[in-house]
Amino acid sequence: MTIEVTPSVVIPDGDLSLSFVRGSGPGGQNVNKVASAVQLRFDLAGTVVISDAVKSRLRALAGRRLNDDGAILIIARNHRTQEANRREAGERLADLIRAALVPPKPRVKTKPTRASKERRLETKARAQRTKGLRGKVRWD
């Protein structure tokens, strides 16, 4: 089961392992007899298909789906059939990798405009005057 993330990035079978377990999703009485839920394990640490920068972004995006072995574990159990759950797990992994492939935009430092500085100073002066009026009244 190779997963095509983009035309240039294809995850080979060697980096993936599938196992089937009994799911808690839809299926009626059948859910107790048939292992229709899919556990898709992607060996992130051992893959050579994606670069190190993408791997680090993928680690951050995976969150709790990343285990101690450096593998991403995706569990799909929303459908009644193994095949539908297998497709869903593959698509979820592909979406995760697609999101990691996009590098974050670098932050551009900006300076406050002259008008915004003046507005800030004007509000500070207004607050200062207001607080000054709250003092005791003196008769000079």
MODELLER restraints for C-alpha pairs under 7 A, 6 or more apart:
rsr = mdl.restraints
at = mdl.atoms
rsr.add(forms.Gaussian(group=physical.xy_distance, feature=features.Distance(at['CA:1:A'], at['CA:13:A']), mean=5.66, stdev=0.5))
rsr.add(forms.Gaussian(group=physical.xy_distance, feature=features.Distance(at['CA:2:A'], at['CA:10:A']), mean=6.85, stdev=0.5))
rsr.add(forms.Gaussian(group=physical.xy_distance, feature=features.Distance(at['CA:2:A'], at['CA:11:A']), mean=5.61, stdev=0.5))
rsr.add(forms.Gaussian(group=physical.xy_distance, feature=features.Distance(at['CA:2:A'], at['CA:12:A']), mean=4.91, stdev=0.5))
rsr.add(forms.Gaussian(group=physical.xy_distance, feature=features.Distance(at['CA:2:A'], at['CA:13:A']), mean=5.25, stdev=0.5))
rsr.add(forms.Gaussian(group=physical.xy_distance, feature=features.Distance(at['CA:3:A'], at['CA:10:A']), mean=5.72, stdev=0.5))
rsr.add(forms.Gaussian(group=physical.xy_distance, feature=features.Distance(at['CA:3:A'], at['CA:11:A']), mean=5.09, stdev=0.5))
rsr.add(forms.Gaussian(group=physical.xy_distance, feature=features.Distance(at['CA:3:A'], at['CA:12:A']), mean=6.90, stdev=0.5))
rsr.add(forms.Gaussian(group=physical.xy_distance, feature=features.Distance(at['CA:3:A'], at['CA:90:A']), mean=6.50, stdev=0.5))
rsr.add(forms.Gaussian(group=physical.xy_distance, feature=features.Distance(at['CA:3:A'], at['CA:94:A']), mean=6.95, stdev=0.5))
rsr.add(forms.Gaussian(group=physical.xy_distance, feature=features.Distance(at['CA:4:A'], at['CA:10:A']), mean=4.41, stdev=0.5))
rsr.add(forms.Gaussian(group=physical.xy_distance, feature=features.Distance(at['CA:4:A'], at['CA:11:A']), mean=6.33, stdev=0.5))
rsr.add(forms.Gaussian(group=physical.xy_distance, feature=features.Distance(at['CA:5:A'], at['CA:94:A']), mean=5.01, stdev=0.5))
rsr.add(forms.Gaussian(group=physical.xy_distance, feature=features.Distance(at['CA:5:A'], at['CA:97:A']), mean=6.99, stdev=0.5))
rsr.add(forms.Gaussian(group=physical.xy_distance, feature=features.Distance(at['CA:5:A'], at['CA:98:A']), mean=6.43, stdev=0.5))
rsr.add(forms.Gaussian(group=physical.xy_distance, feature=features.Distance(at['CA:9:A'], at['CA:49:A']), mean=6.95, stdev=0.5))
rsr.add(forms.Gaussian(group=physical.xy_distance, feature=features.Distance(at['CA:11:A'], at['CA:49:A']), mean=6.74, stdev=0.5))
rsr.add(forms.Gaussian(group=physical.xy_distance, feature=features.Distance(at['CA:15:A'], at['CA:42:A']), mean=5.73, stdev=0.5))
rsr.add(forms.Gaussian(group=physical.xy_distance, feature=features.Distance(at['CA:15:A'], at['CA:43:A']), mean=5.19, stdev=0.5))
rsr.add(forms.Gaussian(group=physical.xy_distance, feature=features.Distance(at['CA:15:A'], at['CA:47:A']), mean=6.09, stdev=0.5))
rsr.add(forms.Gaussian(group=physical.xy_distance, feature=features.Distance(at['CA:16:A'], at['CA:40:A']), mean=6.92, stdev=0.5))
rsr.add(forms.Gaussian(group=physical.xy_distance, feature=features.Distance(at['CA:16:A'], at['CA:41:A']), mean=5.63, stdev=0.5))
rsr.add(forms.Gaussian(group=physical.xy_distance, feature=features.Distance(at['CA:16:A'], at['CA:42:A']), mean=4.75, stdev=0.5))
rsr.add(forms.Gaussian(group=physical.xy_distance, feature=features.Distance(at['CA:16:A'], at['CA:43:A']), mean=6.43, stdev=0.5))
rsr.add(forms.Gaussian(group=physical.xy_distance, feature=features.Distance(at['CA:17:A'], at['CA:40:A']), mean=5.93, stdev=0.5))
rsr.add(forms.Gaussian(group=physical.xy_distance, feature=features.Distance(at['CA:17:A'], at['CA:41:A']), mean=5.18, stdev=0.5))
rsr.add(forms.Gaussian(group=physical.xy_distance, feature=features.Distance(at['CA:17:A'], at['CA:42:A']), mean=6.75, stdev=0.5))
rsr.add(forms.Gaussian(group=physical.xy_distance, feature=features.Distance(at['CA:18:A'], at['CA:38:A']), mean=6.81, stdev=0.5))
rsr.add(forms.Gaussian(group=physical.xy_distance, feature=features.Distance(at['CA:18:A'], at['CA:39:A']), mean=5.75, stdev=0.5))
rsr.add(forms.Gaussian(group=physical.xy_distance, feature=features.Distance(at['CA:18:A'], at['CA:40:A']), mean=4.82, stdev=0.5))
rsr.add(forms.Gaussian(group=physical.xy_distance, feature=features.Distance(at['CA:18:A'], at['CA:41:A']), mean=6.40, stdev=0.5))
rsr.add(forms.Gaussian(group=physical.xy_distance, feature=features.Distance(at['CA:19:A'], at['CA:38:A']), mean=5.93, stdev=0.5))
rsr.add(forms.Gaussian(group=physical.xy_distance, feature=features.Distance(at['CA:19:A'], at['CA:39:A']), mean=5.22, stdev=0.5))
rsr.add(forms.Gaussian(group=physical.xy_distance, feature=features.Distance(at['CA:19:A'], at['CA:40:A']), mean=6.74, stdev=0.5))
rsr.add(forms.Gaussian(group=physical.xy_distance, feature=features.Distance(at['CA:20:A'], at['CA:35:A']), mean=5.55, stdev=0.5))
rsr.add(forms.Gaussian(group=physical.xy_distance, feature=features.Distance(at['CA:20:A'], at['CA:36:A']), mean=6.23, stdev=0.5))
rsr.add(forms.Gaussian(group=physical.xy_distance, feature=features.Distance(at['CA:20:A'], at['CA:37:A']), mean=5.61, stdev=0.5))
rsr.add(forms.Gaussian(group=physical.xy_distance, feature=features.Distance(at['CA:20:A'], at['CA:38:A']), mean=4.74, stdev=0.5))
rsr.add(forms.Gaussian(group=physical.xy_distance, feature=features.Distance(at['CA:20:A'], at['CA:39:A']), mean=6.14, stdev=0.5))
rsr.add(forms.Gaussian(group=physical.xy_distance, feature=features.Distance(at['CA:21:A'], at['CA:35:A']), mean=4.57, stdev=0.5))
rsr.add(forms.Gaussian(group=physical.xy_distance, feature=features.Distance(at['CA:21:A'], at['CA:36:A']), mean=6.29, stdev=0.5))
rsr.add(forms.Gaussian(group=physical.xy_distance, feature=features.Distance(at['CA:21:A'], at['CA:37:A']), mean=5.22, stdev=0.5))
rsr.add(forms.Gaussian(group=physical.xy_distance, feature=features.Distance(at['CA:21:A'], at['CA:38:A']), mean=6.37, stdev=0.5))
rsr.add(forms.Gaussian(group=physical.xy_distance, feature=features.Distance(at['CA:22:A'], at['CA:31:A']), mean=6.75, stdev=0.5))
rsr.add(forms.Gaussian(group=physical.xy_distance, feature=features.Distance(at['CA:22:A'], at['CA:32:A']), mean=6.87, stdev=0.5))
rsr.add(forms.Gaussian(group=physical.xy_distance, feature=features.Distance(at['CA:22:A'], at['CA:34:A']), mean=6.18, stdev=0.5))
rsr.add(forms.Gaussian(group=physical.xy_distance, feature=features.Distance(at['CA:22:A'], at['CA:35:A']), mean=4.00, stdev=0.5))
rsr.add(forms.Gaussian(group=physical.xy_distance, feature=features.Distance(at['CA:22:A'], at['CA:36:A']), mean=5.82, stdev=0.5))
rsr.add(forms.Gaussian(group=physical.xy_distance, feature=features.Distance(at['CA:22:A'], at['CA:37:A']), mean=5.67, stdev=0.5))
rsr.add(forms.Gaussian(group=physical.xy_distance, feature=features.Distance(at['CA:23:A'], at['CA:31:A']), mean=6.53, stdev=0.5))
rsr.add(forms.Gaussian(group=physical.xy_distance, feature=features.Distance(at['CA:23:A'], at['CA:35:A']), mean=6.58, stdev=0.5))
rsr.add(forms.Gaussian(group=physical.xy_distance, feature=features.Distance(at['CA:23:A'], at['CA:36:A']), mean=6.10, stdev=0.5))
rsr.add(forms.Gaussian(group=physical.xy_distance, feature=features.Distance(at['CA:23:A'], at['CA:37:A']), mean=4.71, stdev=0.5))
rsr.add(forms.Gaussian(group=physical.xy_distance, feature=features.Distance(at['CA:23:A'], at['CA:77:A']), mean=5.73, stdev=0.5))
rsr.add(forms.Gaussian(group=physical.xy_distance, feature=features.Distance(at['CA:24:A'], at['CA:31:A']), mean=6.90, stdev=0.5))
rsr.add(forms.Gaussian(group=physical.xy_distance, feature=features.Distance(at['CA:25:A'], at['CA:77:A']), mean=5.72, stdev=0.5))
rsr.add(forms.Gaussian(group=physical.xy_distance, feature=features.Distance(at['CA:25:A'], at['CA:78:A']), mean=5.64, stdev=0.5))
rsr.add(forms.Gaussian(group=physical.xy_distance, feature=features.Distance(at['CA:25:A'], at['CA:79:A']), mean=6.96, stdev=0.5))
rsr.add(forms.Gaussian(group=physical.xy_distance, feature=features.Distance(at['CA:26:A'], at['CA:78:A']), mean=6.93, stdev=0.5))
rsr.add(forms.Gaussian(group=physical.xy_distance, feature=features.Distance(at['CA:26:A'], at['CA:79:A']), mean=6.48, stdev=0.5))
rsr.add(forms.Gaussian(group=physical.xy_distance, feature=features.Distance(at['CA:26:A'], at['CA:80:A']), mean=5.77, stdev=0.5))
rsr.add(forms.Gaussian(group=physical.xy_distance, feature=features.Distance(at['CA:27:A'], at['CA:80:A']), mean=5.37, stdev=0.5))
rsr.add(forms.Gaussian(group=physical.xy_distance, feature=features.Distance(at['CA:36:A'], at['CA:80:A']), mean=6.61, stdev=0.5))
rsr.add(forms.Gaussian(group=physical.xy_distance, feature=features.Distance(at['CA:36:A'], at['CA:81:A']), mean=5.59, stdev=0.5))
rsr.add(forms.Gaussian(group=physical.xy_distance, feature=features.Distance(at['CA:36:A'], at['CA:82:A']), mean=4.47, stdev=0.5))
rsr.add(forms.Gaussian(group=physical.xy_distance, feature=features.Distance(at['CA:37:A'], at['CA:76:A']), mean=5.80, stdev=0.5))
rsr.add(forms.Gaussian(group=physical.xy_distance, feature=features.Distance(at['CA:37:A'], at['CA:77:A']), mean=4.43, stdev=0.5))
rsr.add(forms.Gaussian(group=physical.xy_distance, feature=features.Distance(at['CA:37:A'], at['CA:82:A']), mean=6.39, stdev=0.5))
rsr.add(forms.Gaussian(group=physical.xy_distance, feature=features.Distance(at['CA:37:A'], at['CA:85:A']), mean=6.37, stdev=0.5))
rsr.add(forms.Gaussian(group=physical.xy_distance, feature=features.Distance(at['CA:38:A'], at['CA:75:A']), mean=5.66, stdev=0.5))
rsr.add(forms.Gaussian(group=physical.xy_distance, feature=features.Distance(at['CA:38:A'], at['CA:76:A']), mean=5.24, stdev=0.5))
rsr.add(forms.Gaussian(group=physical.xy_distance, feature=features.Distance(at['CA:38:A'], at['CA:77:A']), mean=6.46, stdev=0.5))
rsr.add(forms.Gaussian(group=physical.xy_distance, feature=features.Distance(at['CA:38:A'], at['CA:82:A']), mean=6.88, stdev=0.5))
rsr.add(forms.Gaussian(group=physical.xy_distance, feature=features.Distance(at['CA:38:A'], at['CA:85:A']), mean=5.97, stdev=0.5))
rsr.add(forms.Gaussian(group=physical.xy_distance, feature=features.Distance(at['CA:38:A'], at['CA:86:A']), mean=5.99, stdev=0.5))
rsr.add(forms.Gaussian(group=physical.xy_distance, feature=features.Distance(at['CA:39:A'], at['CA:73:A']), mean=6.68, stdev=0.5))
rsr.add(forms.Gaussian(group=physical.xy_distance, feature=features.Distance(at['CA:39:A'], at['CA:74:A']), mean=5.72, stdev=0.5))
rsr.add(forms.Gaussian(group=physical.xy_distance, feature=features.Distance(at['CA:39:A'], at['CA:75:A']), mean=4.55, stdev=0.5))
rsr.add(forms.Gaussian(group=physical.xy_distance, feature=features.Distance(at['CA:39:A'], at['CA:76:A']), mean=6.60, stdev=0.5))
rsr.add(forms.Gaussian(group=physical.xy_distance, feature=features.Distance(at['CA:40:A'], at['CA:73:A']), mean=5.73, stdev=0.5))
rsr.add(forms.Gaussian(group=physical.xy_distance, feature=features.Distance(at['CA:40:A'], at['CA:74:A']), mean=5.10, stdev=0.5))
rsr.add(forms.Gaussian(group=physical.xy_distance, feature=features.Distance(at['CA:40:A'], at['CA:75:A']), mean=6.33, stdev=0.5))
rsr.add(forms.Gaussian(group=physical.xy_distance, feature=features.Distance(at['CA:40:A'], at['CA:89:A']), mean=6.44, stdev=0.5))
rsr.add(forms.Gaussian(group=physical.xy_distance, feature=features.Distance(at['CA:41:A'], at['CA:71:A']), mean=6.34, stdev=0.5))
rsr.add(forms.Gaussian(group=physical.xy_distance, feature=features.Distance(at['CA:41:A'], at['CA:72:A']), mean=5.62, stdev=0.5))
rsr.add(forms.Gaussian(group=physical.xy_distance, feature=features.Distance(at['CA:41:A'], at['CA:73:A']), mean=4.61, stdev=0.5))
rsr.add(forms.Gaussian(group=physical.xy_distance, feature=features.Distance(at['CA:41:A'], at['CA:74:A']), mean=6.46, stdev=0.5))
rsr.add(forms.Gaussian(group=physical.xy_distance, feature=features.Distance(at['CA:42:A'], at['CA:71:A']), mean=5.39, stdev=0.5))
rsr.add(forms.Gaussian(group=physical.xy_distance, feature=features.Distance(at['CA:42:A'], at['CA:72:A']), mean=5.06, stdev=0.5))
rsr.add(forms.Gaussian(group=physical.xy_distance, feature=features.Distance(at['CA:42:A'], at['CA:73:A']), mean=6.55, stdev=0.5))
rsr.add(forms.Gaussian(group=physical.xy_distance, feature=features.Distance(at['CA:43:A'], at['CA:70:A']), mean=6.63, stdev=0.5))
rsr.add(forms.Gaussian(group=physical.xy_distance, feature=features.Distance(at['CA:43:A'], at['CA:71:A']), mean=4.48, stdev=0.5))
rsr.add(forms.Gaussian(group=physical.xy_distance, feature=features.Distance(at['CA:43:A'], at['CA:72:A']), mean=6.61, stdev=0.5))
rsr.add(forms.Gaussian(group=physical.xy_distance, feature=features.Distance(at['CA:44:A'], at['CA:70:A']), mean=5.80, stdev=0.5))
rsr.add(forms.Gaussian(group=physical.xy_distance, feature=features.Distance(at['CA:44:A'], at['CA:71:A']), mean=5.12, stdev=0.5))
rsr.add(forms.Gaussian(group=physical.xy_distance, feature=features.Distance(at['CA:44:A'], at['CA:72:A']), mean=6.59, stdev=0.5))
rsr.add(forms.Gaussian(group=physical.xy_distance, feature=features.Distance(at['CA:45:A'], at['CA:70:A']), mean=5.15, stdev=0.5))
rsr.add(forms.Gaussian(group=physical.xy_distance, feature=features.Distance(at['CA:45:A'], at['CA:71:A']), mean=6.62, stdev=0.5))
rsr.add(forms.Gaussian(group=physical.xy_distance, feature=features.Distance(at['CA:54:A'], at['CA:100:A']), mean=5.68, stdev=0.5))
rsr.add(forms.Gaussian(group=physical.xy_distance, feature=features.Distance(at['CA:54:A'], at['CA:101:A']), mean=5.74, stdev=0.5))
rsr.add(forms.Gaussian(group=physical.xy_distance, feature=features.Distance(at['CA:57:A'], at['CA:100:A']), mean=5.39, stdev=0.5))
rsr.add(forms.Gaussian(group=physical.xy_distance, feature=features.Distance(at['CA:58:A'], at['CA:97:A']), mean=6.60, stdev=0.5))
rsr.add(forms.Gaussian(group=physical.xy_distance, feature=features.Distance(at['CA:58:A'], at['CA:100:A']), mean=5.19, stdev=0.5))
rsr.add(forms.Gaussian(group=physical.xy_distance, feature=features.Distance(at['CA:59:A'], at['CA:66:A']), mean=6.90, stdev=0.5))
rsr.add(forms.Gaussian(group=physical.xy_distance, feature=features.Distance(at['CA:65:A'], at['CA:72:A']), mean=5.49, stdev=0.5))
rsr.add(forms.Gaussian(group=physical.xy_distance, feature=features.Distance(at['CA:65:A'], at['CA:73:A']), mean=5.32, stdev=0.5))
rsr.add(forms.Gaussian(group=physical.xy_distance, feature=features.Distance(at['CA:65:A'], at['CA:74:A']), mean=6.64, stdev=0.5))
rsr.add(forms.Gaussian(group=physical.xy_distance, feature=features.Distance(at['CA:66:A'], at['CA:72:A']), mean=4.49, stdev=0.5))
rsr.add(forms.Gaussian(group=physical.xy_distance, feature=features.Distance(at['CA:66:A'], at['CA:73:A']), mean=6.36, stdev=0.5))
rsr.add(forms.Gaussian(group=physical.xy_distance, feature=features.Distance(at['CA:74:A'], at['CA:89:A']), mean=6.26, stdev=0.5))
rsr.add(forms.Gaussian(group=physical.xy_distance, feature=features.Distance(at['CA:75:A'], at['CA:89:A']), mean=6.70, stdev=0.5))
rsr.add(forms.Gaussian(group=physical.xy_distance, feature=features.Distance(at['CA:76:A'], at['CA:85:A']), mean=5.36, stdev=0.5))
rsr.add(forms.Gaussian(group=physical.xy_distance, feature=features.Distance(at['CA:76:A'], at['CA:88:A']), mean=6.54, stdev=0.5))
rsr.add(forms.Gaussian(group=physical.xy_distance, feature=features.Distance(at['CA:76:A'], at['CA:89:A']), mean=5.44, stdev=0.5))
rsr.add(forms.Gaussian(group=physical.xy_distance, feature=features.Distance(at['CA:77:A'], at['CA:85:A']), mean=5.92, stdev=0.5))
rsr.add(forms.Gaussian(group=physical.xy_distance, feature=features.Distance(at['CA:78:A'], at['CA:85:A']), mean=6.72, stdev=0.5))
rsr.add(forms.Gaussian(group=physical.xy_distance, feature=features.Distance(at['CA:79:A'], at['CA:85:A']), mean=5.72, stdev=0.5))
